């Protein structure tokens, strides 16, 4: 089982699809954490590390660099899943459910992975 937080611009259709298929999936939206919409990526990654949550994002441009920077600096980084916003939603949903079924939270530590797999 994995614990995930979506960033602000993550596609709500994927979130709704995952939760429709698996209501118990441990996913929260960053909007529900009290962080501001303009929270910088490094601060979101720090929050995710403090709360042991993998960040789910579409942001290939900045989030990946900040995540790998945390790893290089020896800081905690529970993981980042970068979902292709042009991929069919169902593929992303299926991959998230498969990850949840077959892996543990610790398997993704210090990793940046791209979805679909």
C-alpha positions, 0 to 999 in steps of 0.5 A: 500500500502506498500513501500519495499526495497530489500537487495542485494541478494534478488532473481531478479525473484521475483522482476521482477514477482511483477513488471510485475504483478503490475508495480506500486508496490513501490519496489526499490532494494538496489542496486539502492539507492547508498548503497554499496554491502557490506553495513552491515545489521544494516546500511541497516535497518537504511536506511530503517527506514529513508526512511520508507521502509520494507526490503525484504530479504532471510537472516534468519541468521543475518537480523532478529537478527539486526531487532529485536535488533532495536526494542528492542533498541527502534529504528524505524524499518518499518518491515522485510519480510523474503522470503523463497528462496526455496518456489515457486516464484509465492507464494512469489509474490502473498503474496507480492501483497496481502500484498500490497492490504490489508495492510498499511505500518504502519501495519508492523512496528516493525515486522519480517514476513516470506513469504510465509504467 
